[in-house]
Amino acid sequence: IQADGTDGDCVTFVLHNEDHTLGNSLRYMVMKNPDVEFCGYCITHPSESKINFRIQTRGALPAVEPFRKGLNDLMGVCQHVLNTFERSMKEFRAQK
């Protein structure tokens, strides 16, 4: 991850080897934060596997904080989905 930005409240993060799968999910999680004024991402070119992920806060906190929180929240959601799936598979196999 690279970060670009002169202000601490408006930063563009460059995520290498990522695509819409992470970009859209992370954007959703970051936008749930009321201190975030803008969050968006773009794929630089279809042949490149990197995204530019921009966060602008209302100035109360640096942009890296909602970025970090969004990543942690997204990992929590993914872990919950995985646990639920594994529990369901275990129950299904037990029924057979």
Disulfide bonds with the S-S distance in Angstrom:
none
